[in-house]
Amino acid sequence: MKNNIFKGTGIALITPFKADFSVDVEALKKIVSHVIDNGADFLVVLGTTSEAPTLSNDEKRLLINTILKTNDNRLPILLGMGGNNTQAVIAAIKAQNFEGIHGILSVVPYYNKPNQRGMKAHFEAIADASPVPVVVYNVPGRVGVNLQAATCVELAKHPNIVAVKEASGNLQQIMEILRDKPADFDVLSGDDGITQPLMALGAQGVISVAANAYTKPFSRMMHAMKEGRTEEALRLHYAMMRMNQLIFADGNPAGIKCLMNHMGLCQNVLRLPLVTANEKVEADITEEWEKLRVI
C-alpha cells in the first residue's frame, strides 16, 4: 500500500518580491510561518502560483532553501518539478537534492499537447526516476490538454504515483476518478472554490492559493469536512466563496498578492508578463477582506 502524506490543506506558496523585483526572503519567511501557524498541512514549493517560469535557477534554490529552513521539518514539502521535455524533467530530478523534500508535483506537459498515451508514458517515466512520491497535476486550462479520468486511474496504479491535483473543474471527470481509483491513491482539489464539494465526494485535500492568506478558516473548513462537521464546513465554504472568486478575477497570483499585501505579508509586486490586479478587483478584495477576517 502506498502512503500519501499530502492530505488536508496544502499551500501553493507565492514568491514575494521587493519593489526592485528581487526575491523578498524576509517576506517569504513570514509567509511560511504564517501558514504553518494557522493550520496548513503541507507546503507546495515552485508551483505555478510561485511564478516559477520567471525565476532563475539560483532564485529557485534560494526559495527552496529558505522554505526548508523556515519549515524546519514541521510540514511535508511538495516540490514542483514538471515540464514538456520528459528527459529534461528526469535530468532535473536526478540533479535535485531531496533532503527535506517529501514529494514532487508534476504538471501535464504543456504546449506540445501529448495524447493520453503520451501523458501516461511521460508520468510513468518521471515516477520511475523519482526517489520521492509523485503527485500528478491536471490543469487543462493552462496546459491545453486534459488528463482524462481513465488515464489518471491507470497512472494511479503506479507504485510511486500517490495522488492527482485535479484542476479541470470537471466534476463528472473528478467523480469518475474518485469512483474508479485504487484505495491508496488520493484526489486533491486544484480549485479553491469547489474544495468543500470535492471533499464531500471523497477528495482528501487541496493545493490552495487562497490559503496563502486566509489559512485559518480554510484549514478549519478542511478539518471540519474530515471530521464530519459538515454544517460548520458549509458555513465556512460560503463565507469564503466570494473571496475565492475575487482572488482569481484578474489572474493568479495577482489577486492573492493583492490581498496578502493588504494583510502586510508581502509587497504587491509581480514579474512580467504578469501584472498586478486592476483597481476594481483590488477594491473588491479589500472590501471583502473586512468581512472575511472576522470569521
C-alpha positions in Angstrom: 0.0 0.0 0.0 1.2 3.5 -0.9 1.2 6.1 1.9 0.3 9.6 0.6 1.2 12.2 3.2 -0.1 15.1 1.1 -3.6 15.4 2.6 -5.6 18.3 4.0 -4.6 21.9 3.3 -1.6 22.3 1.0 -0.4 25.8 0.3 0.8 26.7 -3.2 3.3 29.3 -1.9 3.7 32.6 -3.6 7.1 34.2 -4.3 7.2 37.6 -2.7 9.2 40.2 -4.5 10.7 43.6 -3.4 10.0 46.8 -5.4 13.1 46.1 -7.5 11.7 42.6 -8.4 14.3 40.7 -6.4 13.1 37.9 -4.1 12.0 39.1 -0.7 13.5 36.5 1.6 12.2 38.0 4.8 8.7 38.2 3.5 8.9 34.5 2.4 9.9 33.5 5.9 7.0 35.5 7.3 4.5 33.8 4.9 5.8 30.3 5.6 5.5 30.9 9.4 2.0 32.4 8.8 0.6 29.4 7.0 2.2 26.9 9.4 0.9 28.8 12.5 -2.6 28.9 11.0 -3.1 25.3 10.3 -1.6 24.3 6.9 -0.9 20.6 6.5 1.8 20.7 3.7 3.7 23.2 1.6 4.0 23.3 -2.2 7.2 25.0 -3.4 7.7 26.2 -7.0 4.2 25.6 -8.2 2.5 27.9 -10.8 1.5 30.3 -8.1 5.2 30.9 -7.3 5.7 32.5 -10.7 8.3 29.7 -11.2 8.7 30.4 -15.0 10.1 33.8 -14.2 12.6 32.6 -11.6 16.3 31.8 -12.3 17.8 28.6 -11.1 19.7 30.5 -8.4 16.4 32.0 -7.2 14.7 28.7 -7.2 17.4 27.3 -5.0 17.1 30.3 -2.7 13.4 29.7 -2.4 13.8 26.0 -1.7 16.5 26.6 0.9 14.6 29.4 2.6 11.4 27.4 2.9 13.2 24.3 4.1 15.0 26.2 6.8 11.9 28.1 7.9 9.7 25.0 7.8 12.3 23.1 9.9 10.8 19.7 9.2 7.4 20.7 10.6 5.3 20.0 7.5 5.8 17.8 4.4 7.2 19.6 1.3 5.9 19.0 -2.2 8.3 20.4 -4.9 7.1 21.5 -8.3 9.1 19.6 -11.0 7.3 19.4 -14.3 7.7 20.3 -18.0 7.1 19.4 -21.5 10.5 17.7 -22.1 10.4 14.4 -20.3 14.1 13.8 -20.4 14.9 17.3 -19.0 12.5 16.7 -16.1 14.2 13.4 -15.4 17.6 15.1 -15.5 16.4 17.8 -13.1 15.1 15.1 -10.7 18.4 13.3 -10.8 20.3 16.5 -10.0 17.9 17.6 -7.2 18.9 17.2 -3.6 15.7 15.8 -2.0 16.8 16.2 1.7 13.8 17.7 3.4 11.6 17.3 0.3 8.9 14.6 0.5 7.4 14.5 -3.0 7.1 16.2 -6.4 4.2 17.9 -8.1 4.4 17.4 -11.8 2.2 19.1 -14.3 0.7 17.6 -17.5 3.1 18.6 -20.4 2.1 22.0 -21.9 2.3 23.4 -25.4 3.3 20.3 -27.3 -0.1 18.7 -26.3 0.6 15.0 -25.9 -2.2 12.5 -26.3 -3.3 10.2 -23.5 -0.7 7.5 -24.3 2.0 10.2 -24.3 0.9 11.6 -20.9 0.8 8.2 -19.4 4.3 7.3 -20.7 5.6 10.8 -19.5 4.4 10.4 -15.9 5.5 6.8 -15.7 9.0 7.8 -16.7 9.0 10.6 -14.1 7.7 8.3 -11.4 10.3 5.6 -12.2 13.0 8.2 -11.9 11.9 10.0 -8.8 13.2 8.9 -5.4 10.1 10.5 -3.8 6.4 10.1 -4.4 4.8 11.9 -7.4 1.6 14.0 -7.4 0.3 14.4 -10.9 -1.2 17.9 -11.8 -4.0 18.1 -14.3 -4.8 21.7 -15.3 -6.1 21.8 -18.9 -6.9 25.5 -18.7 -3.2 26.2 -18.5 -1.6 23.4 -20.5 -4.0 22.9 -23.4 -4.8 19.2 -22.9 -6.8 17.2 -20.3 -5.6 14.1 -18.5 -8.7 12.0 -18.8 -10.2 10.1 -15.9 -9.3 6.7 -17.4 -5.7 7.7 -17.9 -5.4 9.1 -14.4 -6.8 5.8 -12.9 -4.2 3.9 -14.9 -1.4 6.1 -13.6 -2.8 5.6 -10.1 -1.7 2.0 -10.3 2.0 3.1 -10.4 3.6 2.4 -7.1 5.2 5.9 -6.9 2.2 8.0 -8.1 0.2 8.8 -4.9 -2.2 11.5 -5.9 -3.6 13.8 -8.5 -4.1 17.6 -8.1 -7.3 17.9 -10.2 -7.9 21.4 -11.6 -10.0 20.6 -14.6 -13.2 21.9 -12.9 -15.0 18.9 -14.5 -17.0 17.4 -11.7 -18.0 14.4 -13.8 -14.4 13.6 -14.6 -13.3 14.0 -11.0 -16.1 11.8 -9.7 -15.1 9.1 -12.2 -11.5 9.2 -10.8 -12.9 9.0 -7.3 -15.1 6.1 -8.2 -12.5 4.1 -10.1 -9.2 4.8 -8.4 -7.3 2.4 -6.2 -7.8 2.8 -2.5 -4.3 4.0 -1.9 -4.5 6.9 -4.4 -5.8 10.3 -3.4 -7.5 13.2 -5.3 -6.6 16.7 -4.2 -8.6 19.7 -5.3 -6.9 22.2 -7.6 -9.7 24.7 -7.3 -10.2 26.6 -4.1 -13.9 27.4 -4.8 -15.0 23.7 -5.1 -12.8 22.2 -2.5 -15.6 21.6 0.0 -17.9 19.8 -2.5 -14.9 17.7 -3.7 -14.2 16.7 -0.1 -17.8 15.6 0.3 -17.3 13.4 -2.8 -14.2 11.8 -1.4 -11.2 14.1 -2.1 -8.6 14.1 0.6 -7.2 17.6 0.4 -6.4 20.7 -1.6 -3.5 22.5 -3.0 -4.7 26.0 -2.3 -3.9 29.5 -3.5 -6.4 31.1 -1.1 -4.9 29.6 2.0 -1.7 31.6 1.5 -3.7 34.4 3.0 -6.8 33.2 5.0 -5.1 29.9 6.1 -7.1 29.6 9.3 -10.7 29.5 8.0 -9.7 27.4 5.0 -7.9 24.8 7.2 -10.9 24.9 9.6 -13.2 24.1 6.7 -10.9 21.2 5.7 -10.7 19.7 9.1 -14.4 20.1 9.7 -15.1 18.1 6.5 -12.6 15.3 7.5 -14.3 15.1 11.0 -17.9 15.1 9.7 -18.8 18.6 10.9 -20.5 19.4 7.6 -22.6 22.3 8.8 -19.5 24.1 10.0 -17.7 23.3 6.8 -20.5 24.6 4.7 -20.7 27.8 6.6 -17.0 28.5 6.1 -17.3 27.4 2.4 -20.0 30.0 1.7 -18.2 32.7 3.8 -15.1 32.3 1.7 -16.9 31.8 -1.6 -16.8 35.4 -2.9 -13.1 35.9 -2.0 -12.2 32.6 -3.6 -13.7 34.1 -6.8 -12.1 37.6 -6.4 -8.6 36.4 -6.0 -8.7 34.8 -9.4 -10.7 37.6 -11.1 -7.7 39.3 -12.6 -5.3 36.4 -12.8 -3.2 34.3 -10.4 -1.2 35.2 -8.3 -2.3 38.9 -8.9 -5.3 38.6 -6.7 -3.7 36.7 -3.8 -0.7 39.0 -3.8 -3.1 42.0 -3.7 -4.8 40.5 -0.6 -1.5 39.5 1.1 -0.1 43.0 0.6 -3.3 44.4 2.3 -2.6 41.9 5.1 1.0 43.1 5.5 2.5 39.8 4.4 4.3 40.9 1.2 4.5 43.7 -1.4 2.1 43.8 -4.3 4.8 43.1 -6.9 4.7 40.5 -9.8 7.1 39.8 -12.6 6.2 40.4 -16.2 4.4 39.1 -18.1 2.1 39.1 -15.0 0.9 42.4 -13.6 -1.0 43.5 -10.5 -4.7 43.2 -10.2 -6.8 46.1 -11.6 -8.2 48.8 -9.3 -11.8 47.4 -9.3 -10.6 44.0 -8.2 -8.3 45.4 -5.6 -11.1 47.5 -4.1 -13.4 44.5 -4.1 -10.8 42.3 -2.4 -10.1 45.0 0.2 -13.8 45.3 1.0 -14.4 41.5 1.1 -11.4 41.0 3.4 -13.1 43.2 6.1 -15.9 40.6 6.2 -13.7 37.5 5.9 -11.1 38.5 8.5 -13.6 38.1 11.4 -14.9 34.6 10.7 
